[in-house]
Amino acid sequence: MLRACLAVLAAVLLFLLPRAAHADADAGPRTVVVGTYVNQVYGVDVKGSQYSIDFYVWFRWEGEGLAPLDSFEVASGRIVSKTGVQKKRLGTLNYASARVVATITKFWDLKRFPLDGHTLTLDLEDAEHDTRTMIYESDRDNVALSPDLQVPGWVVRGSSASVERHLYRTNYGDTSFPTNSESHYARYRFAIEVVRPGYGRFLKVFFGLFIAVVVSWSAFRVVPRDSPPRVPLGVGATFAASAVTVTIHYSLPDTNAVTLADKLIMLSLGMIVLSVVQTIVALALFAGKREVQQQRLDRACRWLFPLGYVVVLAAMLRV
């Protein structure tokens, strides 16, 4: 009799277990609500391609078997510290939060430098669960920026939070992934839009370059018979502009992109070279007893060079 009961029980279990496993598979990935509150962004290093961010992060989820606060990681960065950890129950929900400081790697788009704007992103992913078992949902009602947040050298224009499915074209050697050696992970992204505050930075960066260009134009007012001071004006302006160029490039990371700064440097150096060429032509006219033509050339260049420089510069700033 006992053997018969055990046999029936075993048959029932064998019948129910596949269905239970199938039901779990049909249930799909579990949802974890995630949110952030950013305290500060500091250490913005354009040349070093990084910045640091101080923020609170929290998670809410149902059921057991997940520990999102312990398993999350910062994509394209590293966690420096995790403090103030809290874990508790909110009715039927699990809740966990912490204060985190992370360093983010950022490859800046410098085409508009020094009038550039950027999106500083905080990307969070779970290191243990792919989208087959867990997905994120943004806590849109509670994510925010601290009103005390300041980014030195930048103005914060706004922020946004979103969730996406991030594809990695590898399965990291895990053969449980289906096909094509791909894996998908839920990614929470908090984005902060920052821009340069007006033209103050622009003027500070290029003031020396502008002075060098203006000095080169002063040669147009020097009488050709005083050629010794006229020629060195252009040469000195060239060296001054070159020194400013080196300083600007030293503050930027290596990039193959032609930035606004590069274009302005090329324009300024080109204008200085043209001023030197004009000086040579004026001296040649004066030496050839063609003083009238030399004076007309100098008078024309006094207006044409500044006007042309300003027009091209304005066109560059508008693009």
Backbone bond lengths (Angstrom), bond angles and torsions (degrees), N, CA, C in turn:
res aa  C-N    CA-C-N  psi(-1)  N-CA   C-N-CA  omega(-1)  CA-C   N-CA-C  phi
1 M - - - 1.457 - - 1.539 110.88 -
2 L 1.349 115.85 -44.80 1.461 120.60 179.30 1.517 110.93 -63.37
3 R 1.334 115.70 -41.57 1.467 119.18 178.84 1.530 111.06 -62.08
4 A 1.294 117.16 -37.77 1.468 121.16 -179.84 1.526 110.64 -66.04
5 C 1.345 115.92 -41.60 1.481 119.41 178.79 1.516 111.76 -63.95
6 L 1.347 115.26 -41.95 1.459 118.96 178.73 1.518 111.79 -63.86
7 A 1.313 115.29 -37.87 1.459 119.06 179.26 1.518 111.23 -65.29
8 V 1.345 115.70 -41.11 1.469 119.34 178.92 1.528 110.22 -65.31
9 L 1.355 116.70 -41.76 1.460 120.78 179.65 1.522 111.76 -62.90
10 A 1.330 115.68 -41.44 1.457 119.79 178.11 1.520 111.10 -63.55
11 A 1.310 116.79 -39.66 1.460 120.04 179.70 1.520 111.32 -65.18
12 V 1.347 115.82 -39.70 1.463 120.05 179.20 1.535 110.71 -64.58
13 L 1.351 115.09 -42.42 1.466 118.66 179.41 1.515 111.41 -64.28
14 L 1.324 116.51 -43.22 1.463 119.81 178.08 1.518 111.54 -62.01
15 F 1.316 116.31 -29.84 1.460 120.53 -179.91 1.527 111.46 -77.16
16 L 1.364 116.18 -36.40 1.454 120.14 -174.50 1.522 113.72 -84.72
17 L 1.331 118.24 -33.84 1.460 120.63 -175.68 1.515 113.50 -59.61
18 P 1.335 119.93 -47.84 1.472 118.98 177.42 1.515 112.43 -58.87
19 R 1.367 115.79 -37.61 1.459 118.34 179.76 1.524 111.34 -67.88
20 A 1.333 116.33 -38.25 1.461 119.45 178.73 1.515 110.84 -64.60
21 A 1.345 115.66 -42.30 1.467 119.23 178.41 1.516 110.79 -64.10
22 H 1.361 115.56 -40.03 1.463 119.71 178.87 1.520 110.48 -65.23
23 A 1.360 116.70 -37.01 1.462 120.27 179.20 1.512 110.96 -65.80
24 D 1.364 117.45 -39.55 1.455 120.49 177.86 1.513 111.01 -63.81
25 A 1.338 117.05 -38.86 1.459 120.84 179.66 1.508 110.83 -65.91
26 D 1.381 114.44 -39.05 1.458 118.44 -179.74 1.531 111.75 -70.56
27 A 1.345 116.22 -22.79 1.462 118.66 -177.71 1.521 111.80 -64.66
28 G 1.332 118.16 -24.91 1.449 122.06 177.71 1.511 112.45 78.24
29 P 1.340 116.88 -174.19 1.472 120.64 -177.78 1.523 111.79 -70.21
30 R 1.313 115.77 151.23 1.458 121.61 177.86 1.534 109.58 -86.76
31 T 1.318 115.66 147.16 1.464 121.79 -176.09 1.521 110.89 -98.40
32 V 1.319 114.91 131.28 1.465 121.68 175.77 1.527 107.71 -119.13
33 V 1.320 117.42 122.11 1.455 122.46 177.54 1.536 108.08 -83.29
34 V 1.329 116.14 128.51 1.469 120.94 -177.53 1.526 109.97 -128.73
35 G 1.314 115.83 143.29 1.461 120.94 178.16 1.518 110.55 -147.43
36 T 1.336 115.86 162.30 1.464 121.17 179.94 1.521 110.08 -139.88
37 Y 1.340 114.60 152.97 1.457 123.07 173.09 1.524 105.94 -131.64
38 V 1.328 116.71 113.25 1.467 121.35 -174.16 1.516 109.64 -89.24
39 N 1.342 115.97 123.01 1.464 121.87 179.48 1.522 111.92 -84.63
40 Q 1.334 116.09 -53.15 1.462 121.07 -176.08 1.525 110.56 -149.84
41 V 1.327 114.45 151.50 1.462 122.69 168.54 1.520 106.02 -123.11
42 Y 1.311 116.95 124.58 1.467 119.84 -175.74 1.528 109.32 -145.40
43 G 1.335 115.17 174.07 1.465 119.53 179.06 1.517 112.35 63.69
44 V 1.353 117.01 32.67 1.465 119.35 178.57 1.530 108.53 -68.22
45 D 1.323 115.97 111.37 1.464 122.12 -173.40 1.525 108.54 -120.68
46 V 1.339 115.84 98.73 1.465 119.66 -178.76 1.525 110.79 -65.78
47 K 1.319 117.00 -44.40 1.461 120.15 -179.44 1.532 111.46 -66.36
48 G 1.330 117.20 -39.08 1.455 121.38 -179.87 1.513 114.04 -83.75
49 S 1.343 117.59 -2.72 1.471 123.46 176.67 1.529 112.31 57.17
50 Q 1.331 117.25 49.39 1.454 119.96 178.09 1.524 111.64 -161.15
51 Y 1.329 115.56 167.23 1.451 122.98 172.10 1.529 107.56 -156.21
52 S 1.332 115.92 162.72 1.460 121.09 179.88 1.522 109.24 -114.06
53 I 1.338 115.59 150.82 1.454 120.77 -177.17 1.522 109.48 -140.09
54 D 1.335 115.49 134.55 1.460 123.45 -179.95 1.524 106.68 -111.72
55 F 1.350 117.36 121.13 1.458 119.75 -173.73 1.529 111.64 -151.28
56 Y 1.337 114.62 158.26 1.455 121.76 169.11 1.530 108.01 -97.82
57 V 1.327 116.42 142.48 1.462 121.12 176.08 1.519 108.54 -132.05
58 W 1.323 116.82 143.39 1.464 120.49 178.60 1.531 110.03 -141.20
59 F 1.333 114.02 156.61 1.463 122.13 -178.82 1.530 108.72 -135.47
60 R 1.344 115.85 144.09 1.463 122.43 172.63 1.519 108.34 -133.09
61 W 1.337 116.85 135.61 1.454 120.18 -179.39 1.522 109.86 -159.36
62 E 1.312 115.44 163.69 1.460 121.96 179.36 1.522 110.05 -105.90
63 G 1.314 115.35 152.97 1.453 120.46 173.98 1.523 113.14 83.98
64 E 1.314 113.65 -178.58 1.460 121.41 -178.14 1.528 110.12 -111.69
65 G 1.330 115.07 170.42 1.464 119.91 175.10 1.514 114.70 96.08
66 L 1.336 117.54 -3.40 1.459 120.98 177.79 1.523 109.85 -118.07
67 A 1.329 116.18 147.82 1.467 122.34 174.84 1.521 108.06 -142.92
68 P 1.342 117.60 68.17 1.475 121.15 -172.12 1.529 114.04 -61.54
69 L 1.336 117.93 -29.86 1.461 119.49 178.73 1.526 111.16 -67.73
70 D 1.329 116.47 -30.93 1.462 120.77 -179.56 1.529 112.56 -84.85
71 S 1.328 116.58 -26.82 1.468 119.32 -172.38 1.521 114.36 -104.06
72 F 1.357 119.06 -4.54 1.461 118.81 -179.29 1.520 110.37 -76.42
73 E 1.314 116.05 155.89 1.459 122.74 176.40 1.519 109.55 -139.84
74 V 1.314 116.12 161.25 1.468 122.16 178.42 1.515 108.24 -95.91
75 A 1.329 116.47 114.01 1.465 120.72 178.34 1.524 109.63 -68.06
76 S 1.336 116.52 142.62 1.461 122.68 -179.65 1.527 112.20 58.14
77 G 1.309 116.73 32.92 1.451 120.23 178.91 1.514 110.86 -169.99
78 R 1.316 115.43 -169.76 1.459 120.54 179.05 1.520 109.38 -144.66
79 I 1.324 115.25 146.50 1.459 121.74 178.94 1.523 108.64 -82.80
80 V 1.323 116.11 123.19 1.463 121.66 179.23 1.522 110.54 -86.10
81 S 1.333 117.38 -41.20 1.465 120.74 179.25 1.522 109.56 -152.94
82 K 1.347 114.48 154.06 1.467 121.83 176.59 1.525 106.61 -139.44
83 T 1.330 116.51 110.34 1.466 121.16 -175.25 1.523 110.26 -128.34
84 G 1.351 115.18 172.49 1.464 121.05 176.60 1.512 113.32 59.55
85 V 1.329 117.57 39.04 1.461 121.43 -177.26 1.529 109.97 -69.12
86 Q 1.342 116.16 131.57 1.463 122.68 175.43 1.516 109.34 -128.28
87 K 1.336 115.55 137.61 1.463 121.48 176.34 1.522 107.80 -139.62
88 K 1.344 115.90 125.96 1.463 119.47 -179.00 1.517 110.59 -159.31
89 R 1.329 114.99 175.94 1.454 121.45 177.82 1.518 109.73 -102.47
90 L 1.333 116.12 137.79 1.459 123.02 173.75 1.521 107.25 -118.43
91 G 1.324 115.46 82.08 1.456 118.88 -174.30 1.516 110.41 68.58
92 T 1.333 116.53 -117.02 1.464 120.97 179.20 1.529 112.19 -90.14
93 L 1.331 117.00 -1.65 1.458 120.87 -175.50 1.525 111.43 -101.80
94 N 1.322 115.40 149.16 1.454 122.49 168.64 1.527 108.03 -91.22
95 Y 1.332 116.54 141.83 1.464 121.82 -179.72 1.523 109.06 -133.12
96 A 1.348 115.91 136.32 1.461 121.14 176.78 1.521 108.08 -146.13
97 S 1.344 116.22 140.09 1.469 120.32 -179.78 1.518 109.47 -148.52
98 A 1.343 115.66 163.52 1.457 121.68 178.43 1.511 109.19 -164.26
99 R 1.320 115.32 161.15 1.458 121.49 171.84 1.525 107.53 -100.51
100 V 1.336 115.58 129.78 1.464 121.15 -171.86 1.523 109.65 -127.48
101 V 1.312 115.99 140.80 1.465 122.65 169.60 1.527 106.64 -117.19
102 A 1.319 116.42 127.54 1.465 121.05 -177.05 1.523 109.94 -134.90
103 T 1.314 114.95 151.64 1.465 122.20 174.23 1.518 108.20 -108.75
104 I 1.329 116.66 125.64 1.461 122.76 -174.84 1.528 110.25 -109.24
105 T 1.314 115.88 136.59 1.464 120.54 172.89 1.522 109.05 -87.15
106 K 1.317 116.61 130.31 1.464 121.90 -176.54 1.524 109.58 -135.05
107 F 1.331 116.52 122.81 1.461 121.25 174.90 1.527 107.43 -96.50
108 W 1.308 115.14 106.40 1.463 121.94 -169.12 1.522 111.84 -76.97
109 D 1.320 115.52 144.17 1.463 122.17 171.09 1.525 107.01 -90.44
110 L 1.326 116.78 104.61 1.458 122.48 -171.64 1.527 113.50 -102.67
111 K 1.307 117.80 17.75 1.463 119.80 -177.40 1.524 111.97 -62.33
112 R 1.325 118.30 -27.28 1.458 121.26 -179.62 1.524 112.88 -105.21
113 F 1.321 119.06 9.21 1.461 121.77 179.66 1.526 110.25 -58.98
114 P 1.347 118.90 133.67 1.473 128.86 6.06 1.525 114.17 -98.92
115 L 1.309 118.54 26.78 1.464 122.78 174.76 1.525 109.92 -109.15
116 D 1.317 116.09 31.92 1.459 121.70 -172.10 1.524 111.99 -85.87
117 G 1.323 114.77 159.79 1.455 123.69 171.80 1.519 108.35 -131.86
118 H 1.316 117.08 152.75 1.460 120.04 -175.09 1.525 110.92 -141.92
119 T 1.328 114.81 162.01 1.457 122.34 172.92 1.523 108.21 -109.83
120 L 1.325 116.17 113.35 1.463 121.26 176.64 1.523 107.40 -89.24
121 T 1.313 116.92 119.48 1.463 120.61 -174.02 1.518 111.64 -113.52
122 L 1.330 114.55 144.08 1.457 123.17 171.70 1.522 106.84 -116.78
123 D 1.325 117.32 107.75 1.464 122.93 -176.13 1.522 109.56 -108.14
124 L 1.333 116.21 122.05 1.465 121.98 179.60 1.521 109.96 -113.64
125 E 1.334 116.49 136.11 1.460 123.06 176.44 1.519 109.53 -135.93
126 D 1.333 116.26 154.38 1.456 120.76 174.01 1.523 108.90 -89.48
127 A 1.324 116.60 127.50 1.465 121.07 -175.18 1.516 112.89 -80.31
128 E 1.345 117.98 -14.31 1.463 120.04 -173.53 1.522 113.68 -108.86
129 H 1.328 117.64 -23.16 1.468 119.92 -172.90 1.527 110.19 -123.87
130 D 1.336 115.95 126.64 1.455 119.89 174.66 1.521 108.26 -89.55
131 T 1.336 116.59 -175.52 1.467 120.21 -173.84 1.526 113.13 -72.08
132 R 1.338 117.50 -6.71 1.467 118.67 174.76 1.515 111.40 -73.07
133 T 1.337 116.71 -25.03 1.458 119.96 -175.65 1.530 113.28 -119.57
134 M 1.353 118.56 -19.50 1.459 119.89 -177.56 1.519 111.08 -154.55
135 I 1.315 116.87 139.68 1.456 122.47 174.44 1.526 108.83 -132.27
136 Y 1.338 115.29 156.62 1.456 121.17 177.73 1.525 110.75 -96.16
137 E 1.324 114.09 152.70 1.470 121.76 169.91 1.526 107.28 -134.18
138 S 1.313 117.16 130.69 1.461 121.00 -176.62 1.524 111.41 -74.43
139 D 1.319 115.82 134.47 1.470 121.82 174.85 1.527 108.08 -85.03
140 R 1.321 116.57 72.37 1.458 122.29 -171.11 1.528 113.25 -60.58
141 D 1.321 117.93 -29.12 1.458 120.32 -176.36 1.523 113.11 -74.07
142 N 1.322 117.39 -16.71 1.463 119.76 -173.20 1.525 114.93 -121.41
143 V 1.340 119.40 -12.72 1.468 120.23 178.03 1.521 109.37 -69.10
144 A 1.338 116.76 145.31 1.470 119.36 -176.28 1.521 110.34 -167.27
145 L 1.339 113.74 168.54 1.458 122.61 170.32 1.524 108.60 -104.68
146 S 1.312 116.56 144.86 1.451 119.58 174.79 1.529 109.79 -66.35
147 P 1.328 118.67 137.12 1.474 119.99 177.25 1.529 112.18 -64.93
148 D 1.311 117.27 -16.49 1.466 121.20 178.65 1.523 112.42 -91.13
149 L 1.319 117.59 1.47 1.461 120.12 -177.01 1.521 110.96 -66.82
150 Q 1.310 116.02 130.03 1.464 122.79 174.85 1.523 108.69 -136.79
151 V 1.314 115.90 137.41 1.459 121.48 176.05 1.522 106.80 -113.23
152 P 1.340 118.64 105.87 1.468 120.93 -176.02 1.525 112.39 -53.27
153 G 1.350 115.31 126.29 1.454 120.58 179.65 1.512 114.52 87.48
154 W 1.358 116.81 0.89 1.464 120.12 -176.30 1.522 109.77 -138.29
155 V 1.325 115.73 160.82 1.455 122.94 173.37 1.518 107.97 -115.92
156 V 1.336 116.86 129.25 1.468 121.63 179.65 1.521 108.94 -82.18
157 R 1.336 116.06 121.56 1.468 121.18 -177.66 1.531 112.75 -96.64
158 G 1.313 118.58 -19.78 1.459 119.66 -177.85 1.510 111.37 163.74
159 S 1.334 115.17 177.61 1.460 120.64 -179.88 1.520 109.50 -149.91
160 S 1.320 116.11 163.68 1.463 121.33 178.85 1.518 108.93 -156.26
161 A 1.331 115.83 155.52 1.465 121.97 177.74 1.520 109.00 -126.30
162 S 1.319 116.49 140.89 1.464 121.01 -179.63 1.522 109.57 -153.22
163 V 1.317 114.74 166.01 1.468 121.84 177.08 1.512 108.11 -127.84
164 E 1.319 116.48 136.49 1.456 120.73 178.58 1.519 110.27 -137.94
165 R 1.306 115.48 168.31 1.455 121.77 176.86 1.517 107.37 -103.80
166 H 1.333 116.61 114.75 1.461 120.91 -173.99 1.528 110.06 -98.68
167 L 1.320 114.79 130.59 1.470 121.38 -177.76 1.519 110.68 -98.27
168 Y 1.335 115.82 131.21 1.462 122.91 170.36 1.526 107.66 -114.07
169 R 1.310 116.41 127.18 1.457 120.14 -176.51 1.525 110.92 -85.10
170 T 1.295 115.02 52.86 1.458 123.43 173.82 1.522 108.10 -162.95
171 N 1.303 116.96 153.94 1.464 120.17 174.36 1.520 111.52 -103.36
172 Y 1.339 115.80 9.72 1.456 121.97 179.10 1.527 111.83 55.82
173 G 1.325 116.19 28.48 1.456 120.78 178.79 1.512 114.38 80.39
174 D 1.334 117.32 3.92 1.465 121.42 -179.29 1.526 108.88 -88.54
175 T 1.318 116.89 105.53 1.468 121.32 -175.72 1.523 113.05 -74.97
176 S 1.341 117.84 -2.44 1.465 119.33 175.69 1.515 111.75 -76.09
177 F 1.341 116.91 -14.88 1.457 119.59 174.60 1.518 108.81 -69.18
178 P 1.331 116.95 145.84 1.462 119.99 -170.44 1.525 115.71 -60.52
179 T 1.321 118.47 -77.26 1.460 120.78 -172.86 1.518 110.30 -144.71
180 N 1.328 114.85 173.04 1.470 123.51 172.56 1.524 114.25 62.58
181 S 1.333 116.87 11.85 1.474 120.45 177.50 1.527 111.24 52.47
182 E 1.327 116.52 44.19 1.456 121.43 178.98 1.523 109.75 -120.93
183 S 1.325 115.87 156.39 1.453 121.33 175.24 1.526 108.78 -142.58
184 H 1.330 115.71 145.37 1.458 121.88 -178.41 1.528 109.53 -121.27
185 Y 1.331 115.22 132.22 1.460 120.69 178.90 1.523 109.19 -128.19
186 A 1.320 115.34 142.58 1.463 119.84 175.80 1.526 108.67 -71.29
187 R 1.331 116.06 137.52 1.464 120.95 -179.99 1.521 109.47 -128.98
188 Y 1.320 115.07 127.39 1.457 121.89 173.72 1.528 107.72 -97.35
189 R 1.320 116.88 130.32 1.467 121.25 -177.82 1.522 110.43 -125.09
190 F 1.335 114.56 125.38 1.467 120.90 171.99 1.525 106.93 -112.73
191 A 1.326 117.26 119.50 1.463 122.57 -173.34 1.524 110.49 -112.64
192 I 1.336 115.78 136.19 1.462 122.22 178.07 1.523 107.75 -120.88
193 E 1.339 116.79 123.09 1.461 122.03 -179.97 1.531 109.72 -91.22
194 V 1.342 116.50 124.71 1.470 120.66 178.77 1.524 109.39 -128.75
195 V 1.330 115.85 147.32 1.467 122.13 178.63 1.524 108.90 -137.98
196 R 1.336 115.45 162.99 1.461 120.14 175.61 1.526 109.89 -71.91
197 P 1.325 117.64 141.28 1.479 120.52 -179.62 1.520 112.31 -81.30
198 G 1.318 118.12 89.01 1.456 122.18 175.92 1.523 112.99 72.14
199 Y 1.343 114.99 -151.99 1.462 121.13 -174.73 1.529 113.12 -104.72
200 G 1.328 117.12 11.25 1.460 119.60 -179.69 1.521 112.33 -61.29
201 R 1.333 116.64 -48.66 1.455 120.69 178.74 1.523 111.21 -62.60
202 F 1.329 115.82 -39.42 1.464 121.40 179.83 1.519 110.64 -59.18
203 L 1.340 116.63 -47.27 1.466 120.16 -178.60 1.524 111.67 -66.87
204 K 1.336 117.24 -38.75 1.460 119.58 179.95 1.523 111.74 -64.98
205 V 1.339 116.17 -37.78 1.466 120.06 -177.88 1.526 110.86 -70.82
206 F 1.351 116.90 -40.31 1.462 119.76 -170.00 1.523 114.30 -107.29
207 F 1.312 118.36 4.96 1.466 119.91 -176.87 1.532 110.96 -58.91
208 G 1.323 117.31 -45.75 1.467 120.44 179.43 1.515 112.41 -61.86
209 L 1.338 116.32 -36.17 1.462 120.75 179.13 1.525 110.82 -67.71
210 F 1.346 116.91 -41.66 1.463 120.65 178.28 1.527 110.92 -62.76
211 I 1.335 116.82 -41.18 1.463 120.44 179.18 1.523 110.46 -62.39
212 A 1.337 117.19 -40.91 1.466 120.59 179.64 1.526 110.95 -61.96
213 V 1.344 117.08 -40.15 1.469 120.66 179.55 1.522 110.41 -65.73
214 V 1.337 116.68 -45.08 1.470 120.52 -179.90 1.523 110.51 -61.87
215 V 1.327 117.26 -40.02 1.466 120.49 178.59 1.524 110.41 -61.58
216 S 1.318 117.47 -39.78 1.465 119.96 179.53 1.526 111.50 -64.00
217 W 1.348 117.66 -31.12 1.464 120.45 178.95 1.530 111.89 -73.28
218 S 1.317 116.92 -23.91 1.465 118.96 -178.69 1.528 111.83 -63.49
219 A 1.333 117.24 -17.17 1.470 120.28 177.76 1.523 111.31 -63.87
220 F 1.346 117.38 -24.75 1.466 119.93 -178.58 1.533 111.97 -67.30
221 R 1.330 116.78 -16.76 1.469 120.94 -178.11 1.529 112.30 -101.89
222 V 1.314 116.43 1.51 1.465 120.06 178.32 1.526 108.95 -91.63
223 V 1.310 117.37 128.75 1.470 122.43 -179.80 1.528 108.90 -64.45
224 P 1.339 118.43 132.45 1.468 121.43 -177.71 1.521 115.13 -54.61
225 R 1.336 116.87 -28.60 1.465 116.97 178.94 1.532 110.84 -64.84
226 D 1.336 115.90 -20.76 1.467 120.51 175.28 1.530 109.60 -96.92
227 S 1.299 116.70 49.94 1.466 121.83 -175.03 1.523 114.76 -60.70
228 P 1.342 120.31 -32.79 1.466 118.49 179.88 1.534 113.86 -54.35
229 P 1.368 120.80 -44.77 1.469 117.92 177.78 1.528 113.32 -78.54
230 R 1.331 117.85 -21.29 1.464 119.39 -175.57 1.524 111.91 -72.51
231 V 1.308 118.51 -43.67 1.470 121.10 -177.93 1.523 112.07 -66.93
232 P 1.349 119.83 -45.93 1.470 119.73 -178.80 1.526 114.40 -62.19
233 L 1.350 118.15 -22.21 1.458 119.24 178.71 1.525 111.38 -59.58
234 G 1.321 116.62 -46.32 1.459 120.62 178.77 1.513 112.49 -68.43
235 V 1.333 115.96 -40.53 1.467 119.94 179.92 1.529 110.18 -64.92
236 G 1.331 117.09 -45.03 1.464 120.57 179.30 1.514 112.01 -63.37
237 A 1.343 116.72 -39.12 1.464 120.34 177.88 1.525 110.99 -63.57
238 T 1.337 116.73 -36.49 1.469 120.66 178.68 1.523 110.89 -63.10
239 F 1.332 117.32 -45.64 1.459 120.90 179.72 1.531 110.89 -65.40
240 A 1.337 116.73 -40.11 1.466 120.06 179.47 1.528 110.84 -64.05
241 A 1.340 117.07 -43.32 1.458 121.08 178.98 1.523 110.74 -65.13
242 S 1.317 117.57 -36.71 1.467 121.35 178.67 1.522 110.73 -64.93
243 A 1.340 116.47 -39.65 1.468 119.93 178.45 1.526 111.09 -64.15
244 V 1.333 116.74 -41.78 1.467 120.82 177.48 1.522 110.23 -63.71
245 T 1.326 116.90 -39.73 1.467 121.39 179.44 1.522 111.20 -60.18
246 V 1.330 116.42 -45.16 1.465 120.89 179.20 1.526 110.53 -60.99
247 T 1.323 116.52 -41.96 1.472 120.94 -179.91 1.524 111.14 -62.69
248 I 1.337 117.43 -43.54 1.463 121.52 -179.92 1.519 110.62 -64.11
249 H 1.323 116.99 -46.99 1.465 120.37 -178.69 1.521 112.07 -66.13
250 Y 1.321 117.10 -29.14 1.463 120.17 179.38 1.524 111.40 -67.54
251 S 1.328 117.56 -27.17 1.463 121.32 -178.26 1.517 112.95 -85.21
252 L 1.338 118.30 -3.24 1.464 122.52 -176.99 1.525 111.08 -115.02
253 P 1.333 116.76 152.02 1.463 119.11 174.45 1.520 110.68 -74.06
254 D 1.321 116.25 165.07 1.461 119.96 176.54 1.524 109.89 -64.77
255 T 1.308 116.26 128.97 1.458 120.80 179.14 1.523 109.89 -150.37
256 N 1.322 116.26 145.81 1.462 121.35 177.35 1.527 111.69 -89.44
257 A 1.320 116.66 -8.54 1.461 120.52 -179.48 1.524 109.94 -73.16
258 V 1.331 115.30 144.63 1.463 121.06 174.77 1.523 107.65 -88.35
259 T 1.314 116.23 108.60 1.459 121.22 -176.04 1.525 111.38 -85.34
260 L 1.327 114.84 168.93 1.464 120.06 174.58 1.528 110.07 -59.33
261 A 1.331 116.77 -37.48 1.460 120.88 177.68 1.529 110.76 -62.13
262 D 1.335 117.06 -42.28 1.465 120.07 178.56 1.527 111.17 -61.79
263 K 1.328 116.03 -43.24 1.460 119.91 -179.57 1.532 111.29 -63.04
264 L 1.323 116.11 -41.16 1.454 119.72 -179.57 1.529 110.87 -68.82
265 I 1.328 116.76 -36.79 1.467 120.32 176.47 1.528 110.22 -63.52
266 M 1.344 116.10 -45.14 1.466 119.91 178.74 1.529 110.78 -61.44
267 L 1.339 116.48 -43.16 1.459 120.26 179.06 1.531 110.69 -61.44
268 S 1.325 116.56 -45.54 1.461 120.50 -176.53 1.527 111.50 -67.62
269 L 1.320 117.07 -45.80 1.461 119.55 178.23 1.524 110.95 -64.43
270 G 1.327 115.90 -38.49 1.465 119.28 177.26 1.516 111.10 -62.80
271 M 1.336 117.41 -40.37 1.462 121.04 178.92 1.534 110.67 -65.24
272 I 1.322 117.24 -39.01 1.467 120.72 178.83 1.529 110.52 -66.17
273 V 1.326 116.39 -42.38 1.465 120.17 178.33 1.526 110.48 -62.07
274 L 1.347 116.93 -42.08 1.469 120.02 177.50 1.531 111.11 -62.78
275 S 1.332 116.07 -35.31 1.465 119.42 177.71 1.526 110.82 -64.54
276 V 1.339 116.40 -39.55 1.467 120.45 177.44 1.529 110.26 -65.24
277 V 1.337 115.87 -42.60 1.465 119.96 178.53 1.528 110.27 -62.10
278 Q 1.334 115.84 -42.71 1.469 119.44 179.00 1.528 110.55 -61.87
279 T 1.328 117.08 -38.40 1.460 120.63 178.42 1.523 110.94 -62.16
280 I 1.331 116.19 -42.64 1.463 120.50 179.40 1.523 110.67 -63.16
281 V 1.352 116.04 -42.58 1.470 120.19 179.41 1.529 110.20 -64.84
282 A 1.337 117.30 -43.14 1.464 120.99 -179.78 1.524 111.16 -62.64
283 L 1.327 116.96 -41.74 1.463 120.55 178.44 1.527 111.03 -64.90
284 A 1.336 116.23 -37.63 1.464 120.08 178.92 1.529 110.55 -66.54
285 L 1.348 116.75 -40.64 1.467 119.76 177.96 1.525 110.57 -64.38
286 F 1.314 116.82 -42.42 1.455 120.51 -179.96 1.534 111.06 -65.03
287 A 1.315 115.77 -41.75 1.468 119.24 178.72 1.515 111.57 -65.89
288 G 1.331 117.75 -27.70 1.455 122.16 179.87 1.512 113.31 -88.89
289 K 1.333 117.16 16.27 1.471 122.53 178.23 1.529 112.04 63.49
290 R 1.321 116.53 30.55 1.473 120.31 179.01 1.539 107.53 -115.01
291 E 1.313 113.11 59.49 1.458 119.90 -173.20 1.531 111.89 -66.19
292 V 1.321 118.14 -33.53 1.463 120.60 -179.70 1.529 110.63 -63.17
293 Q 1.360 116.64 -47.24 1.463 120.36 178.49 1.530 111.52 -63.10
294 Q 1.332 115.65 -36.58 1.468 119.85 179.73 1.527 110.34 -64.79
295 Q 1.331 117.35 -41.49 1.454 120.38 -179.22 1.524 111.42 -68.32
296 R 1.351 115.91 -39.13 1.473 119.22 176.60 1.529 110.88 -62.42
297 L 1.334 115.84 -41.25 1.466 119.88 179.87 1.533 110.74 -63.11
298 D 1.323 116.85 -43.63 1.466 119.92 179.91 1.527 111.07 -64.21
299 R 1.349 116.34 -43.61 1.468 119.13 -179.48 1.526 111.46 -63.37
300 A 1.311 116.90 -41.36 1.473 120.57 -179.94 1.534 111.15 -64.83
301 C 1.331 116.05 -42.80 1.466 120.14 -176.90 1.528 112.11 -69.55
302 R 1.332 117.41 -26.51 1.463 119.91 177.92 1.521 111.18 -60.19
303 W 1.333 116.90 -29.52 1.466 121.91 -179.50 1.525 112.40 -101.68
304 L 1.314 116.56 -40.55 1.461 119.54 -174.23 1.540 112.51 -68.23
305 F 1.328 116.67 -41.22 1.473 118.88 -178.14 1.539 112.01 -63.48
306 P 1.345 118.91 -52.42 1.477 118.21 178.13 1.523 112.93 -61.29
307 L 1.352 116.63 -41.83 1.459 119.78 -179.34 1.525 111.03 -62.58
308 G 1.331 117.08 -47.05 1.459 120.52 179.34 1.518 111.83 -62.04
309 Y 1.332 116.70 -39.99 1.466 120.78 -179.63 1.524 110.90 -63.72
310 V 1.326 116.46 -45.16 1.467 120.84 -178.44 1.528 110.89 -66.43
311 V 1.325 117.76 -40.51 1.464 121.27 -179.26 1.538 110.34 -63.85
312 V 1.312 116.93 -48.08 1.473 120.21 -179.21 1.525 110.00 -65.77
313 L 1.327 117.61 -40.12 1.451 120.93 178.88 1.524 110.90 -62.03
314 A 1.322 116.88 -44.40 1.473 120.75 178.98 1.528 110.57 -61.82
315 A 1.333 117.23 -39.04 1.469 120.83 178.89 1.520 110.31 -65.08
316 M 1.322 118.12 -38.90 1.461 121.70 178.38 1.519 111.44 -63.98
317 L 1.320 117.33 -41.66 1.462 120.89 -178.04 1.515 112.67 -70.34
318 R 1.313 117.54 -24.67 1.451 120.66 -179.27 1.520 113.64 -83.94
319 V 1.322 117.37 -21.10 1.481 120.95 -178.28 1.518 109.50 -71.21
